[in-house]
């Protein structure tokens, strides 16, 4: 363990050497490397998570750069998985980085997800979230849901100790799964805030401290700074 690198979190009683060891031995899959996936990947790698899966079939576009902080203008048109792996490897040499440039599909979801301790949902569509929910339930894996739009966002922990699922929150699967990927406007800072909170939930679960959002929906409006937590 590089004590100097992680010194500022090692002094936290909730983490310490034991928590840092848990982080180093943990594995997290990130589904979607856009506005949410960028901060999630950055903070998990920075915290010392030992293995991170990077799953996204998309390429970098110029319109991504207002909010997707892993990428540069020079990387426009390149696969997000390759660009993210390069950036994260430079940030955390000890982190093993797996890439899945074909994305999460019905035929590969369970095979990919069973390799990781926790899944973070950073995608932009209902169909993929229901796929994550189904695969995580089948494989017994908890996952951190997150979504954003305009000035607000929400997140929750699914399939945790309370065994509550995405279908518990959004039961109308057929109607919602048919909706296209989100393309509405969003303030660039919004995914940064929500993604950081998703990473925080994953770190809490790995290290075993604090109250997670297991079966609870957290919402935030960055225009008003109003936050709420709802049981579901």
Backbone as CSV, one residue per row, in Angstrom:
resi,resn,N_x,N_y,N_z,CA_x,CA_y,CA_z,C_x,C_y,C_z
1,UNK,0.833,-1.197,0.000,0.000,0.000,0.000,0.872,1.253,0.000
2,UNK,0.535,2.202,-0.846,1.260,3.464,-0.905,0.644,4.424,0.107
3,UNK,1.202,4.438,1.307,0.622,5.243,2.380,0.599,6.726,2.055
4,UNK,1.611,7.215,1.364,1.640,8.638,1.041,0.529,8.999,0.069
5,UNK,0.297,8.153,-0.913,-0.726,8.441,-1.918,-2.113,8.557,-1.295
6,UNK,-2.396,7.682,-0.352,-3.741,7.636,0.235,-3.796,8.253,1.635
7,UNK,-2.796,9.052,1.986,-2.655,9.560,3.354,-3.890,10.296,3.852
8,UNK,-4.515,11.098,2.986,-5.621,11.931,3.454,-6.894,11.139,3.741
9,UNK,-7.024,9.919,3.190,-8.174,9.099,3.571,-7.793,8.021,4.576
10,UNK,-6.505,7.687,4.642,-6.064,6.726,5.651,-6.254,7.265,7.064
11,UNK,-6.203,8.585,7.231,-6.375,9.147,8.564,-7.840,9.190,9.003
12,UNK,-8.756,8.896,8.090,-10.170,8.804,8.455,-10.408,7.484,9.180
13,UNK,-11.023,7.560,10.350,-11.247,6.331,11.121,-12.160,5.361,10.381
14,UNK,-13.042,5.894,9.526,-13.965,5.034,8.778,-13.259,4.244,7.676
15,UNK,-12.070,4.663,7.329,-11.316,3.958,6.283,-10.070,3.324,6.895
16,UNK,-9.036,4.092,7.157,-7.827,3.542,7.764,-7.196,2.458,6.907
17,UNK,-6.192,1.768,7.410,-5.507,0.718,6.643,-6.436,-0.422,6.215
18,UNK,-7.381,-0.807,7.086,-8.277,-1.914,6.736,-9.192,-1.527,5.586
19,UNK,-9.752,-0.317,5.645,-10.610,0.141,4.557,-9.841,0.283,3.256
20,UNK,-8.614,0.766,3.342,-7.799,0.899,2.137,-7.489,-0.460,1.532
21,UNK,-7.292,-1.436,2.383,-7.077,-2.807,1.897,-8.331,-3.321,1.191
22,UNK,-9.494,-3.024,1.753,-10.745,-3.441,1.113,-10.909,-2.790,-0.252
23,UNK,-10.562,-1.509,-0.344,-10.639,-0.816,-1.629,-9.711,-1.460,-2.646
24,UNK,-8.501,-1.781,-2.217,-7.522,-2.381,-3.128,-7.974,-3.755,-3.621
25,UNK,-8.760,-4.448,-2.820,-9.219,-5.792,-3.184,-10.579,-5.773,-3.877
26,UNK,-11.199,-4.599,-3.987,-12.550,-4.482,-4.532,-12.538,-4.342,-6.054
27,UNK,-13.669,-4.696,-6.645,-13.847,-4.525,-8.085,-15.200,-3.869,-8.346
28,UNK,-15.204,-2.889,-9.232,-16.419,-2.139,-9.561,-16.553,-2.039,-11.072
29,UNK,-17.728,-2.334,-11.579,-18.032,-2.174,-12.999,-18.781,-0.861,-13.203
30,UNK,-18.314,-0.059,-14.148,-18.980,1.199,-14.500,-19.636,1.018,-15.860
31,UNK,-20.963,1.083,-15.896,-21.700,0.940,-17.150,-22.071,2.336,-17.641
32,UNK,-21.367,2.791,-18.661,-21.560,4.134,-19.196,-20.417,5.037,-18.769
33,UNK,-19.716,5.602,-19.738,-18.546,6.434,-19.443,-18.773,7.870,-19.901
34,UNK,-19.994,8.357,-19.695,-20.339,9.714,-20.064,-20.237,10.665,-18.885
35,UNK,-21.243,11.527,-18.756,-21.212,12.542,-17.710,-21.125,11.980,-16.314
36,UNK,-21.832,10.893,-16.038,-21.771,10.259,-14.723,-20.559,9.343,-14.594
37,UNK,-20.292,8.579,-15.626,-19.195,7.621,-15.562,-17.828,8.272,-15.380
38,UNK,-17.654,9.479,-15.932,-16.360,10.158,-15.818,-15.989,10.438,-14.364
39,UNK,-16.851,11.095,-13.568,-16.479,11.308,-12.168,-16.467,10.028,-11.346
40,UNK,-17.349,9.095,-11.636,-17.332,7.828,-10.898,-15.988,7.138,-11.089
41,UNK,-15.554,7.026,-12.336,-14.283,6.373,-12.620,-13.116,7.112,-11.980
42,UNK,-13.149,8.429,-12.058,-12.061,9.239,-11.510,-11.927,9.057,-10.008
43,UNK,-13.048,9.137,-9.295,-12.988,9.055,-7.834,-12.751,7.634,-7.337
44,UNK,-13.223,6.633,-8.050,-12.945,5.257,-7.626,-11.480,4.908,-7.852
45,UNK,-10.942,5.307,-9.002,-9.518,5.064,-9.250,-8.661,5.855,-8.265
46,UNK,-9.052,7.101,-8.025,-8.303,7.924,-7.085,-8.317,7.367,-5.675
47,UNK,-9.432,6.735,-5.295,-9.557,6.174,-3.948,-8.766,4.886,-3.776
48,UNK,-8.359,4.270,-4.889,-7.565,3.055,-4.791,-8.325,1.763,-5.021
49,UNK,-9.492,1.833,-5.690,-10.201,0.599,-6.027,-9.310,-0.237,-6.945
50,UNK,-9.156,-1.512,-6.610,-8.165,-2.342,-7.266,-8.471,-2.734,-8.690
51,UNK,-9.758,-2.878,-9.012,-10.121,-3.292,-10.364,-11.387,-2.551,-10.784
52,UNK,-11.343,-1.950,-11.952,-12.482,-1.197,-12.467,-12.781,-1.664,-13.885
53,UNK,-14.045,-1.983,-14.133,-14.497,-2.329,-15.472,-15.098,-1.111,-16.152
54,UNK,-14.691,-0.857,-17.384,-15.134,0.310,-18.145,-15.970,-0.183,-19.325
55,UNK,-17.269,0.067,-19.272,-18.196,-0.523,-20.236,-18.974,0.566,-20.968
56,UNK,-18.703,0.723,-22.258,-19.397,1.737,-23.055,-19.040,1.518,-24.529
57,UNK,-20.042,1.454,-25.429,-19.749,1.263,-26.848,-19.543,2.577,-27.609
58,UNK,-19.637,3.700,-26.920,-19.667,5.008,-27.566,-18.259,5.545,-27.845
59,UNK,-18.206,6.553,-28.725,-16.970,7.287,-28.989,-17.114,8.715,-28.453
60,UNK,-16.000,9.378,-28.276,-15.995,10.744,-27.758,-16.473,11.698,-28.848
61,UNK,-17.418,12.557,-28.496,-17.870,13.605,-29.413,-17.609,14.966,-28.785
62,UNK,-17.543,15.979,-29.627,-17.220,17.315,-29.141,-18.248,17.798,-28.131
63,UNK,-19.511,17.442,-28.332,-20.567,17.890,-27.421,-20.482,17.233,-26.051
64,UNK,-19.693,16.158,-25.932,-19.509,15.497,-24.630,-18.668,16.335,-23.670
65,UNK,-17.770,17.136,-24.214,-16.681,17.699,-23.416,-17.129,18.742,-22.403
66,UNK,-18.329,19.273,-22.566,-18.855,20.251,-21.603,-19.083,19.620,-20.229
67,UNK,-19.188,18.291,-20.164,-19.496,17.623,-18.898,-18.708,16.335,-18.663
68,UNK,-18.076,15.798,-19.689,-17.391,14.512,-19.575,-15.883,14.760,-19.453
69,UNK,-15.448,14.888,-18.230,-14.124,15.437,-17.932,-12.962,14.465,-18.106
70,UNK,-13.239,13.247,-18.509,-12.150,12.291,-18.762,-11.484,12.523,-20.111
71,UNK,-12.129,13.289,-20.992,-11.712,13.328,-22.387,-11.218,14.709,-22.818
72,UNK,-10.503,14.726,-23.955,-9.969,15.964,-24.509,-10.478,16.154,-25.939
73,UNK,-10.323,17.358,-26.460,-10.736,17.637,-27.833,-9.982,16.754,-28.828
74,UNK,-8.736,16.463,-28.546,-7.923,15.636,-29.444,-8.433,14.198,-29.532
75,UNK,-9.272,13.781,-28.573,-9.771,12.402,-28.544,-11.132,12.253,-29.213
76,UNK,-11.641,13.311,-29.811,-12.927,13.245,-30.505,-12.899,12.132,-31.555
77,UNK,-13.912,11.267,-31.511,-14.015,10.154,-32.449,-13.393,8.860,-31.972
78,UNK,-12.653,8.908,-30.874,-12.009,7.704,-30.346,-12.929,6.981,-29.353
79,UNK,-12.765,5.676,-29.179,-13.600,4.927,-28.229,-13.423,5.445,-26.798
80,UNK,-14.519,5.624,-26.108,-14.444,6.108,-24.728,-13.698,5.134,-23.825
81,UNK,-13.859,3.844,-24.060,-13.177,2.877,-23.197,-11.658,3.029,-23.287
82,UNK,-11.147,3.249,-24.496,-9.699,3.403,-24.664,-9.200,4.697,-24.015
83,UNK,-9.941,5.777,-24.240,-9.531,7.071,-23.689,-9.594,7.071,-22.173
84,UNK,-10.652,6.477,-21.628,-10.801,6.430,-20.174,-9.708,5.574,-19.549
85,UNK,-9.415,4.434,-20.166,-8.359,3.562,-19.624,-7.019,4.286,-19.601
86,UNK,-6.699,5.006,-20.663,-5.432,5.737,-20.733,-5.327,6.783,-19.633
87,UNK,-6.411,7.546,-19.446,-6.403,8.615,-18.438,-6.326,8.044,-17.023
88,UNK,-7.093,7.002,-16.767,-7.135,6.423,-15.423,-5.839,5.688,-15.088
89,UNK,-5.226,5.054,-16.082,-3.960,4.370,-15.851,-2.872,5.357,-15.444
90,UNK,-2.928,6.556,-16.021,-1.958,7.585,-15.653,-2.205,8.105,-14.247
91,UNK,-3.449,8.028,-13.812,-3.834,8.515,-12.489,-3.559,7.496,-11.397
92,UNK,-3.781,6.204,-11.695,-3.675,5.157,-10.677,-3.051,3.909,-11.291
93,UNK,-1.736,3.827,-11.216,-1.002,2.735,-11.862,-1.331,1.377,-11.258
94,UNK,-1.817,1.344,-10.023,-2.088,0.070,-9.351,-3.475,-0.486,-9.672
95,UNK,-4.309,0.294,-10.344,-5.667,-0.160,-10.654,-5.690,-0.970,-11.942
96,UNK,-6.275,-2.165,-11.877,-6.484,-2.980,-13.077,-7.707,-2.434,-13.798
97,UNK,-7.569,-2.166,-15.082,-8.643,-1.549,-15.856,-9.069,-2.480,-16.988
98,UNK,-10.295,-3.002,-16.899,-10.866,-3.846,-17.943,-11.737,-2.969,-18.852
99,UNK,-11.751,-3.261,-20.135,-12.600,-2.490,-21.044,-13.586,-3.401,-21.766
100,UNK,-14.777,-2.876,-21.958,-15.852,-3.581,-22.669,-16.422,-2.635,-23.720
101,UNK,-15.746,-2.526,-24.881,-16.142,-1.551,-25.897,-17.425,-1.892,-26.643
102,UNK,-17.952,-3.087,-26.427,-19.230,-3.445,-27.056,-20.412,-3.050,-26.182
103,UNK,-20.128,-2.599,-24.965,-21.202,-2.215,-24.061,-21.864,-3.410,-23.405
104,UNK,-22.881,-3.131,-22.614,-23.626,-4.179,-21.914,-24.822,-4.594,-22.764
105,UNK,-24.903,-5.878,-23.081,-25.948,-6.424,-23.922,-26.618,-7.597,-23.201
106,UNK,-27.835,-7.959,-23.595,-28.499,-9.098,-22.944,-27.655,-10.369,-22.967
107,UNK,-26.879,-10.558,-24.029,-26.098,-11.785,-24.148,-24.810,-11.787,-23.331
108,UNK,-24.363,-10.621,-22.863,-23.111,-10.621,-22.097,-23.245,-10.057,-20.684
109,UNK,-24.431,-9.560,-20.334,-24.598,-8.823,-19.072,-24.218,-9.661,-17.852
110,UNK,-24.741,-10.850,-17.747,-24.473,-11.650,-16.554,-23.009,-12.085,-16.498
111,UNK,-22.443,-12.435,-17.644,-21.040,-12.864,-17.683,-20.108,-11.741,-17.218
112,UNK,-20.415,-10.508,-17.623,-19.579,-9.369,-17.215,-19.816,-9.032,-15.749
113,UNK,-21.068,-8.915,-15.359,-21.410,-8.432,-14.023,-20.951,-9.383,-12.929
114,UNK,-20.958,-10.681,-13.180,-20.582,-11.625,-12.125,-19.109,-11.492,-11.722
115,UNK,-18.306,-10.799,-12.528,-16.888,-10.638,-12.221,-16.606,-9.513,-11.222
116,UNK,-17.639,-8.712,-10.870,-17.416,-7.513,-10.063,-18.231,-7.544,-8.777
117,UNK,-17.736,-6.832,-7.771,-18.421,-6.762,-6.483,-19.626,-5.833,-6.523
118,UNK,-19.475,-4.718,-7.225,-20.490,-3.670,-7.283,-20.587,-3.166,-8.713
119,UNK,-21.783,-2.788,-9.136,-21.991,-2.176,-10.442,-22.480,-0.741,-10.231
120,UNK,-21.934,0.191,-10.996,-22.471,1.557,-10.992,-23.117,1.820,-12.339
121,UNK,-24.367,2.219,-12.292,-25.134,2.533,-13.492,-24.929,4.004,-13.838
122,UNK,-24.209,4.243,-14.922,-23.960,5.607,-15.385,-24.438,5.771,-16.818
123,UNK,-25.437,4.982,-17.189,-25.940,5.006,-18.553,-27.007,6.093,-18.713
124,UNK,-27.578,6.172,-19.905,-28.526,7.246,-20.193,-29.857,6.738,-20.727
125,UNK,-30.185,5.469,-20.395,-31.448,4.937,-20.919,-32.031,3.891,-19.977
126,UNK,-33.351,3.777,-20.024,-34.058,2.850,-19.139,-33.771,1.394,-19.483
127,UNK,-33.651,1.075,-20.769,-33.466,-0.321,-21.163,-32.210,-0.914,-20.531
128,UNK,-31.113,-0.153,-20.536,-29.881,-0.660,-19.934,-30.021,-0.787,-18.427
129,UNK,-30.730,0.136,-17.802,-30.921,0.049,-16.342,-31.713,-1.195,-15.966
130,UNK,-32.743,-1.515,-16.745,-33.490,-2.742,-16.455,-32.624,-3.979,-16.695
131,UNK,-31.749,-3.913,-17.690,-30.831,-5.018,-17.939,-29.866,-5.188,-16.772
132,UNK,-29.326,-4.085,-16.269,-28.449,-4.132,-15.095,-29.193,-4.712,-13.909
133,UNK,-30.413,-4.247,-13.698,-31.217,-4.691,-12.563,-31.447,-6.200,-12.611
134,UNK,-31.787,-6.689,-13.774,-32.067,-8.118,-13.934,-30.812,-8.951,-13.716
135,UNK,-29.695,-8.518,-14.335,-28.450,-9.278,-14.214,-27.907,-9.239,-12.792
136,UNK,-27.992,-8.076,-12.133,-27.492,-7.970,-10.757,-28.327,-8.812,-9.797
137,UNK,-29.630,-8.861,-10.023,-30.480,-9.706,-9.185,-30.126,-11.179,-9.373
138,UNK,-29.886,-11.566,-10.614,-29.550,-12.963,-10.903,-28.192,-13.351,-10.321
139,UNK,-27.251,-12.394,-10.305,-25.889,-12.681,-9.836,-25.658,-12.282,-8.381
140,UNK,-26.673,-11.686,-7.743,-26.546,-11.299,-6.341,-25.595,-10.140,-6.118
141,UNK,-25.616,-9.163,-7.019,-24.708,-8.020,-6.935,-25.481,-6.728,-6.666
142,UNK,-25.011,-5.897,-5.744,-25.632,-4.584,-5.543,-25.188,-3.621,-6.643
143,UNK,-26.046,-2.626,-6.913,-25.652,-1.630,-7.916,-26.153,-0.253,-7.515
144,UNK,-25.401,0.741,-7.982,-25.704,2.136,-7.652,-26.308,2.801,-8.878
145,UNK,-27.575,3.129,-8.767,-28.298,3.798,-9.853,-28.057,5.296,-9.806
146,UNK,-27.920,5.917,-10.985,-27.818,7.364,-11.051,-28.407,7.874,-12.354
147,UNK,-29.050,9.018,-12.298,-29.531,9.647,-13.524,-29.542,11.155,-13.338
148,UNK,-29.493,11.865,-14.465,-29.417,13.323,-14.431,-30.290,13.916,-15.534
149,UNK,-30.605,15.199,-15.386,-31.319,15.931,-16.419,-31.419,17.386,-16.021
150,UNK,-31.111,18.268,-16.965,-31.195,19.717,-16.727,-30.342,20.121,-15.523
151,UNK,-30.995,20.495,-14.401,-30.271,20.953,-13.215,-30.352,19.967,-12.053
152,UNK,-30.889,18.788,-12.309,-31.109,17.859,-11.202,-30.644,16.452,-11.481
153,UNK,-30.671,15.652,-10.432,-30.299,14.259,-10.571,-30.808,13.438,-9.409
154,UNK,-30.631,12.130,-9.514,-31.068,11.221,-8.460,-30.177,9.997,-8.449
155,UNK,-30.141,9.337,-7.290,-29.380,8.100,-7.170,-29.954,7.244,-6.058
156,UNK,-29.645,5.954,-6.119,-30.098,4.990,-5.116,-29.235,3.746,-5.220
157,UNK,-29.254,2.949,-4.165,-28.588,1.644,-4.183,-29.652,0.569,-4.360
158,UNK,-29.479,-0.253,-5.368,-30.422,-1.326,-5.687,-29.819,-2.690,-5.357
159,UNK,-30.701,-3.629,-5.054,-30.316,-5.012,-4.786,-29.271,-5.113,-3.673
160,UNK,-29.391,-4.209,-2.689,-28.528,-4.274,-1.520,-29.107,-5.222,-0.493
161,UNK,-28.850,-4.955,0.773,-29.316,-5.853,1.823,-30.837,-5.909,1.907
162,UNK,-31.503,-4.842,1.467,-32.969,-4.827,1.493,-33.580,-5.494,0.268
163,UNK,-32.736,-5.860,-0.701,-33.169,-6.589,-1.895,-34.228,-5.835,-2.704
164,UNK,-34.214,-4.506,-2.627,-35.130,-3.711,-3.444,-34.494,-3.450,-4.797
165,UNK,-35.324,-3.517,-5.843,-34.814,-3.459,-7.200,-35.297,-2.211,-7.933
166,UNK,-34.736,-2.027,-9.119,-35.141,-0.887,-9.946,-36.615,-0.974,-10.292
167,UNK,-37.103,-2.197,-10.469,-38.525,-2.375,-10.759,-39.393,-1.997,-9.564
168,UNK,-38.813,-1.958,-8.363,-39.559,-1.480,-7.195,-39.797,0.025,-7.292
169,UNK,-38.852,0.716,-7.917,-38.939,2.170,-8.061,-39.666,2.561,-9.334
170,UNK,-39.364,1.848,-10.416,-39.983,2.114,-11.721,-40.570,0.811,-12.263
171,UNK,-41.787,0.455,-11.849,-42.351,-0.843,-12.212,-42.834,-0.956,-13.658
172,UNK,-43.064,0.178,-14.341,-43.620,0.134,-15.696,-42.518,-0.126,-16.714
173,UNK,-41.962,-1.317,-16.663,-40.775,-1.636,-17.455,-41.017,-1.521,-18.951
174,UNK,-42.093,-2.077,-19.467,-42.309,-2.115,-20.909,-42.363,-0.714,-21.511
175,UNK,-43.075,0.181,-20.851,-43.211,1.543,-21.379,-41.898,2.311,-21.288
176,UNK,-41.205,2.192,-20.167,-39.985,2.973,-19.954,-38.811,2.438,-20.769
177,UNK,-38.708,1.120,-20.890,-37.585,0.537,-21.627,-37.624,0.893,-23.108
178,UNK,-38.804,1.227,-23.607,-38.938,1.587,-25.016,-38.521,3.032,-25.294
179,UNK,-38.328,3.813,-24.248,-37.954,5.214,-24.444,-36.518,5.312,-24.952
180,UNK,-36.246,6.287,-25.851,-34.867,6.443,-26.354,-33.938,6.996,-25.290
181,UNK,-32.637,6.940,-25.568,-31.642,7.488,-24.650,-31.877,8.978,-24.443
182,UNK,-31.527,9.449,-23.251,-31.739,10.853,-22.908,-30.909,11.763,-23.806
183,UNK,-31.541,12.850,-24.277,-30.822,13.813,-25.116,-31.154,15.246,-24.722
184,UNK,-31.803,15.420,-23.570,-32.162,16.752,-23.104,-30.932,17.487,-22.583
185,UNK,-31.081,18.789,-22.373,-29.971,19.584,-21.878,-29.606,19.239,-20.443
186,UNK,-28.368,19.521,-20.085,-27.919,19.300,-18.712,-26.764,20.250,-18.421
187,UNK,-26.794,20.854,-17.243,-25.694,21.693,-16.790,-24.480,20.808,-16.513
188,UNK,-23.313,21.205,-16.965,-22.137,20.353,-16.867,-21.781,19.912,-15.462
189,UNK,-22.044,20.762,-14.466,-21.685,20.417,-13.094,-22.596,19.352,-12.492
190,UNK,-23.796,19.178,-13.050,-24.762,18.242,-12.462,-24.236,16.807,-12.449
191,UNK,-23.774,16.250,-13.578,-23.232,14.888,-13.506,-21.999,14.782,-12.626
192,UNK,-21.241,15.873,-12.503,-20.095,15.839,-11.605,-20.506,15.607,-10.166
193,UNK,-21.569,16.297,-9.742,-22.062,16.157,-8.371,-22.672,14.773,-8.159
194,UNK,-23.561,14.365,-9.058,-24.258,13.085,-8.897,-23.282,11.916,-9.036
195,UNK,-22.342,12.010,-9.989,-21.354,10.952,-10.151,-20.460,10.800,-8.932
196,UNK,-20.074,11.941,-8.326,-19.263,11.875,-7.106,-20.031,11.186,-5.985
197,UNK,-21.334,11.451,-5.911,-22.159,10.805,-4.894,-22.304,9.300,-5.163
198,UNK,-22.384,8.917,-6.425,-22.419,7.494,-6.745,-21.116,6.800,-6.316
199,UNK,-19.997,7.425,-6.610,-18.713,6.867,-6.183,-18.664,6.758,-4.670
200,UNK,-19.189,7.752,-3.988,-19.220,7.751,-2.524,-20.027,6.570,-1.989
201,UNK,-21.165,6.280,-2.618,-21.971,5.137,-2.191,-21.200,3.827,-2.367
202,UNK,-20.506,3.702,-3.495,-19.713,2.485,-3.725,-18.607,2.343,-2.684
203,UNK,-17.933,3.443,-2.378,-16.851,3.409,-1.385,-17.397,3.051,-0.007
204,UNK,-18.553,3.597,0.362,-19.165,3.261,1.652,-19.486,1.770,1.731
205,UNK,-20.013,1.208,0.654,-20.336,-0.216,0.662,-19.073,-1.068,0.770
206,UNK,-18.027,-0.676,0.060,-16.780,-1.439,0.098,-16.156,-1.407,1.490
207,UNK,-16.104,-0.219,2.083,-15.430,-0.051,3.376,-16.330,-0.334,4.566
208,UNK,-17.653,-0.371,4.342,-18.570,-0.725,5.414,-18.814,0.364,6.434
209,UNK,-18.940,1.600,5.992,-19.250,2.682,6.926,-20.421,3.520,6.411
210,UNK,-21.055,4.250,7.316,-22.111,5.175,6.948,-23.416,4.495,6.569
211,UNK,-24.402,5.320,6.275,-25.714,4.845,5.829,-25.780,4.965,4.315
212,UNK,-25.923,3.849,3.643,-26.028,3.891,2.186,-27.468,4.185,1.776
213,UNK,-27.645,4.407,0.493,-28.971,4.673,-0.063,-29.644,3.363,-0.488
214,UNK,-29.457,2.334,0.285,-30.069,1.033,0.018,-31.587,1.145,0.144
215,UNK,-32.292,1.045,-0.990,-33.740,1.156,-0.972,-34.250,2.563,-0.722
216,UNK,-33.380,3.562,-0.919,-33.775,4.964,-0.729,-33.335,5.776,-1.940
217,UNK,-34.191,6.667,-2.395,-33.902,7.511,-3.550,-33.513,8.906,-3.077
218,UNK,-32.305,9.323,-3.450,-31.816,10.672,-3.142,-31.987,11.534,-4.378
219,UNK,-32.588,12.707,-4.216,-32.742,13.640,-5.332,-32.101,14.971,-4.965
220,UNK,-31.586,15.662,-5.985,-30.974,16.965,-5.774,-31.311,17.895,-6.934
221,UNK,-31.619,19.138,-6.618,-31.854,20.190,-7.602,-30.747,21.224,-7.413
222,UNK,-29.862,21.345,-8.389,-28.727,22.240,-8.226,-29.090,23.707,-8.474
223,UNK,-30.296,23.969,-8.964,-30.733,25.371,-9.066,-31.118,25.912,-7.703
224,UNK,-31.772,25.082,-6.919,-32.262,25.524,-5.609,-31.450,24.947,-4.454
225,UNK,-30.611,23.945,-4.762,-29.859,23.174,-3.764,-30.789,22.427,-2.808
226,UNK,-31.984,22.125,-3.273,-32.918,21.316,-2.483,-32.590,19.839,-2.662
227,UNK,-32.545,19.104,-1.566,-32.314,17.662,-1.613,-33.419,16.948,-0.854
228,UNK,-33.695,15.730,-1.263,-34.696,14.903,-0.594,-34.255,13.442,-0.625
229,UNK,-34.718,12.680,0.340,-34.521,11.235,0.348,-35.879,10.579,0.549
230,UNK,-36.216,9.669,-0.365,-37.495,8.972,-0.316,-37.268,7.475,-0.157
231,UNK,-38.029,6.849,0.724,-38.023,5.390,0.826,-38.844,4.816,-0.328
232,UNK,-38.420,3.667,-0.859,-39.250,3.017,-1.900,-39.273,1.515,-1.675
